[in-house]
């Protein structure tokens, strides 16, 4: 069996963003958007690259069920469900909250359409608590004769990160003189793979608040990929776009989402890509990214989550009703 199971067609597009560049203080030819939201499977997104490696490993091990964790609007959970459907496996998603959520929208709606089963881990919210609940779910499945494969939170493991090692090589082929690649930093493997391919000086991770110390997690994965120890302090990480909490919409993020949409017709989500864009704008403002430096904003997907984020819908509605 091959090392990975093909779930999408590569490379994803690299699109110029001249109007956005000028709107945020760069030159028209400085900024490009790497469209990893256009990976096709299950609504698209960056997790597809990781899942190609993880699904192949699950099939090698004879699994019949993919088990993973995430919040109710988890893009990773949605794409794990889609990958399971593509290869003929069952999907079990371990999530915080009640058995019957008050509203089925956004990613939860797609989870249902994809045939996933949601297991409510009431009282669990932190990644470590959800991981423990997932282990218990796997044990329960084994007792019933199933063969579960536990996909790590966010698909973030050295194996999953190989998908973004490949993506870094892809970016270099599309943008030979790239100076900065800006990405959301959540569970760590996306940034880790990019750093392994491009070097820590070229990758700027914008912390979204998913983990208490994502730089250390990412650095550990980089070390596994390259064989060389990577100090967390060597990574370029911004933590100024978290706001109150991971799932709470931060005003600069809403501003970034509306700026990108109005300038380029590209839609971002309020948790990951919106924070990455807000971090990019802040980096230009404080001189970390300068005019004349070729920059790539990695669009990691997440559009379905926008439709399940009640606060984003409410605040966007206020913008719509405001005279311009």
C-alpha positions in Angstrom: 0.0 0.0 0.0 1.4 3.5 -0.8 2.6 5.8 2.0 -0.4 8.1 1.5 -3.9 7.8 0.2 -4.7 10.4 -2.4 -7.7 12.5 -1.3 -7.2 15.6 -3.5 -5.4 16.9 -6.6 -2.2 18.9 -6.1 -0.9 21.5 -6.3 -3.5 23.9 -5.0 -3.7 27.3 -6.6 -1.4 30.2 -5.8 -3.4 33.4 -6.4 -2.2 37.0 -6.5 -3.8 39.4 -4.1 -2.9 42.9 -5.3 -5.8 44.8 -4.0 -5.4 43.3 -0.5 -1.7 43.9 -0.6 -2.2 47.7 -1.2 -5.1 47.8 1.3 -2.8 46.6 4.1 0.4 48.5 3.2 2.3 46.3 0.8 3.0 46.7 -2.9 0.5 45.1 -5.4 2.9 42.3 -6.4 4.0 41.4 -2.9 1.1 39.3 -1.7 -0.3 35.9 -2.8 -2.9 33.5 -1.3 -2.2 29.8 -1.3 -5.6 28.3 -1.7 -5.5 25.2 0.5 -9.2 25.7 1.0 -9.7 24.4 -2.5 -8.8 20.8 -1.7 -12.2 19.5 -2.7 -12.9 16.8 -0.2 -15.7 17.5 2.2 -15.7 21.2 1.8 -11.9 21.6 1.6 -9.2 22.7 3.9 -5.7 22.0 5.1 -6.5 18.9 7.1 -6.8 16.9 3.8 -3.0 17.0 3.4 -2.5 15.5 6.8 -5.3 13.0 6.4 -3.8 11.5 3.2 -1.0 10.2 5.4 -3.1 9.3 8.4 -5.8 7.4 6.4 -3.1 5.4 4.6 -1.7 4.4 8.0 -5.2 3.5 9.3 -5.8 1.3 6.3 -2.4 -0.4 6.7 -3.4 -1.3 10.3 -6.7 -2.8 9.1 -8.9 -0.1 10.8 -12.6 0.1 10.1 -13.3 3.3 12.0 -11.6 6.7 12.3 -12.0 8.3 15.7 -10.9 11.9 16.3 -11.7 14.9 18.5 -12.6 18.6 18.0 -15.1 21.3 18.9 -18.6 21.3 17.4 -17.4 23.5 14.5 -14.1 21.6 14.0 -12.9 21.6 10.4 -10.6 18.7 11.2 -13.5 16.6 12.5 -15.5 17.4 9.4 -12.7 16.4 7.0 -12.0 13.3 9.0 -15.6 12.3 8.5 -15.2 13.1 4.8 -12.0 11.1 4.5 -13.7 8.1 6.2 -16.6 8.3 3.8 -14.2 8.4 0.8 -12.4 5.2 1.8 -15.3 3.3 3.2 -14.6 3.6 6.9 -16.9 4.7 9.8 -16.2 8.0 11.5 -16.7 8.8 15.2 -16.2 12.3 16.4 -15.6 13.0 20.1 -16.8 16.5 21.0 -17.6 18.6 24.0 -21.2 19.4 24.8 -24.5 17.7 25.1 -25.6 14.7 23.1 -28.2 16.8 21.3 -26.7 20.3 20.4 -29.3 23.1 20.3 -28.5 23.9 16.6 -27.1 21.8 13.8 -25.3 24.2 11.5 -22.0 24.8 9.8 -19.6 21.9 10.2 -22.0 19.9 12.4 -24.5 19.8 9.6 -21.8 18.5 7.2 -20.7 15.9 9.8 -24.2 14.6 9.8 -24.4 14.5 6.0 -21.1 12.6 5.9 -22.5 9.9 8.1 -20.3 10.6 11.2 -21.4 9.6 14.7 -20.8 12.2 17.4 -19.9 11.1 20.9 -20.5 13.9 23.5 -17.7 14.2 26.0 -19.7 16.3 28.6 -17.4 18.2 30.9 -14.4 17.9 28.6 -13.2 20.9 26.6 -9.4 21.0 26.6 -7.5 18.9 24.0 -6.1 16.6 26.7 -9.5 16.0 28.2 -11.0 15.2 24.7 -8.0 12.9 24.0 -8.8 10.9 27.1 -12.4 10.7 26.1 -11.4 9.5 22.6 -9.2 6.8 24.1 -12.2 5.6 26.1 -14.3 5.7 23.0 -11.7 3.6 21.1 -11.7 1.1 24.0 -15.5 0.8 23.9 -15.4 0.3 20.1 -12.9 -2.5 20.5 -15.1 -4.2 23.0 -17.8 -4.3 20.4 -15.5 -5.8 17.8 -14.6 -2.6 15.9 -11.1 -1.7 14.8 -10.7 2.0 15.6 -7.8 4.2 14.5 -7.3 7.3 16.6 -6.6 10.4 14.5 -4.8 13.0 16.7 -6.3 16.4 17.4 -6.0 18.5 14.3 -4.3 15.6 12.5 -1.1 16.9 14.2 1.6 14.3 14.5 4.9 13.8 12.7 3.1 11.6 10.2 0.3 14.1 9.5 2.8 16.9 9.3 4.4 15.3 6.2 1.5 16.7 4.3 2.7 20.2 5.0 6.3 19.3 4.4 5.1 18.6 0.9 3.1 21.8 0.8 6.2 23.8 1.7 8.0 22.3 -1.3 4.9 23.1 -3.4 5.0 26.8 -2.3 8.7 27.0 -3.2 8.0 25.8 -6.7 5.1 28.3 -7.1 6.9 31.3 -5.5 10.7 31.0 -5.8 11.5 34.2 -4.0 9.0 33.8 -1.1 10.2 35.7 2.0 7.2 35.1 4.4 4.5 32.4 4.6 1.8 33.3 7.1 -0.3 30.5 8.6 -2.7 30.0 11.4 -1.1 28.1 14.3 -3.5 25.7 15.9 -2.5 22.1 16.8 0.9 22.7 15.3 1.5 20.3 12.4 0.7 22.7 9.5 3.3 25.2 10.7 5.8 22.4 11.6 5.7 20.9 8.1 6.2 24.3 6.5 9.1 25.1 8.8 10.7 21.7 8.0 10.4 22.6 4.3 11.1 26.4 4.3 13.0 27.1 7.5 11.8 28.9 10.6 12.8 32.3 9.4 10.3 32.3 6.5 7.2 30.9 8.4 5.1 33.2 10.6 2.5 31.3 12.7 -0.4 33.2 14.1 -1.5 31.5 17.3 -5.3 30.9 17.4 -5.5 29.8 21.0 -6.2 26.1 20.4 -3.3 25.0 22.6 -1.6 26.5 25.7 1.9 26.3 24.0 1.6 25.6 20.3 5.1 26.7 19.5 6.6 24.0 21.6 4.3 21.4 20.0 5.2 22.6 16.5 8.9 22.6 17.4 8.8 19.0 18.6 7.1 17.9 15.3 9.8 19.8 13.3 12.4 17.9 15.2 10.8 14.6 14.3 10.5 15.6 10.7 14.1 16.9 10.2 16.0 14.9 12.8 17.4 18.1 14.3 16.3 19.6 17.5 14.2 22.7 16.9 13.9 25.2 19.9 10.5 26.6 20.2 12.0 30.1 20.7 13.4 29.9 17.1 9.9 29.8 15.6 8.2 33.0 14.5 4.9 33.1 16.4 2.5 36.0 17.0 0.0 35.6 19.9 -1.7 39.0 19.6 -4.8 37.8 17.7 -6.2 35.3 20.2 -8.5 37.8 21.9 -10.6 36.5 24.8 -10.5 32.8 23.8 -10.2 30.4 20.9 -13.9 30.3 19.9 -14.6 34.0 20.6 -14.5 36.4 17.7 -11.7 39.1 18.1 -12.5 42.5 16.6 -9.3 42.7 14.5 -10.2 39.3 13.1 -13.6 40.5 12.0 -11.9 43.5 10.5 -9.5 41.3 8.6 -12.2 39.0 7.3 -14.2 41.9 5.9 -11.0 43.5 4.4 -10.0 40.3 2.6 -13.5 39.7 1.4 -14.0 43.3 0.1 -10.5 43.4 -1.6 -10.3 39.9 -3.1 -13.7 38.2 -2.9 -12.0 35.5 -0.7 -13.9 34.4 2.4 -12.1 33.5 5.7 -13.3 31.9 8.9 -13.4 33.5 12.3 -11.2 31.0 14.2 -8.2 30.2 11.9 -7.8 32.0 8.6 -9.3 35.2 9.9 -6.7 35.2 12.7 -4.0 34.4 10.2 -5.0 37.4 8.1 -5.2 39.6 11.2 -1.7 38.5 12.1 -0.5 39.4 8.6 -2.0 42.9 8.8 -0.4 43.4 12.2 2.9 42.2 11.0 2.9 44.7 8.1 1.8 47.4 10.5 4.7 46.8 12.9 7.3 46.2 10.2 7.9 42.5 10.6 6.7 42.2 7.0 7.8 45.0 4.7 6.8 46.3 1.2 8.9 44.6 -1.5 9.0 41.2 0.4 7.1 38.4 -1.4 4.5 37.1 1.1 2.1 34.2 1.0 -1.0 33.9 3.1 -2.0 30.3 3.6 -5.7 29.9 3.3 -6.4 26.7 5.3 -10.1 26.6 4.7 -12.8 26.6 7.4 -15.7 28.3 5.5 -18.3 26.0 6.9 -17.4 27.0 10.4 -18.4 30.6 9.6 -22.0 29.5 9.2 -21.9 27.8 12.6 -20.4 30.7 14.5 -23.4 32.6 15.9 -21.4 35.6 17.1 -19.8 36.1 13.7 -23.2 35.9 12.0 -24.6 38.5 14.4 -21.7 40.9 14.0 -21.6 40.5 10.3 -25.3 41.3 10.2 -24.6 44.6 11.9 -22.0 45.5 9.3 -24.6 44.7 6.6 -27.1 47.1 8.1 -24.6 49.9 8.5 -24.6 52.6 5.8 -21.3 52.9 4.0 
